[in-house]
């Protein structure tokens, strides 16, 4: 079982590496690791389990966050329109995105960052991603608003990018031009 002890914290070089593609079909080990990552996210949202194992709640986890430089991510969350997303993906990539931006009014957080980083993180309002799921099926997802933000945050981890890299250092709380807050989409 993955716990916070296995979560790599900022400053670790693996978080700044461009992760390697996973050879498909995924090996049994990669399959099991991705299933464990998804279970960690579910456990982190379960009040009883989270308290017992001292887990911080999260909505997504990328393999570099557990020290693996592989293109794998897991998400488990419900968006602002009550649509649930719960999956593990191998080799996810953004294949198209909108010009329009979105953001979370309260900023973003990260399981690998133990401090509060105030600032608006501009993200594409709409994205289309492709990847391979835990059943070895290629999937294509069209995402907007909060769902698009979560997936972009995790895919950034696969490219060595931290959420705070996107914050405007000169005016961190200023919303990006041509943007709508995610909860209003």
Secondary structure by P-SEA (a helix, b strand, c coil): cccccccccccccccccccccccccccaaaaaaaaaaaaaaaaaacaaaaaaacccccccccccccccccccccccccccccbbbbbccccccccccccbbbbbccbbbbcccccccbbbbbcccbbbbbbbccccbbbbbbccaaaaaaaaaaaaaaacccccccccccccccccccccccccc
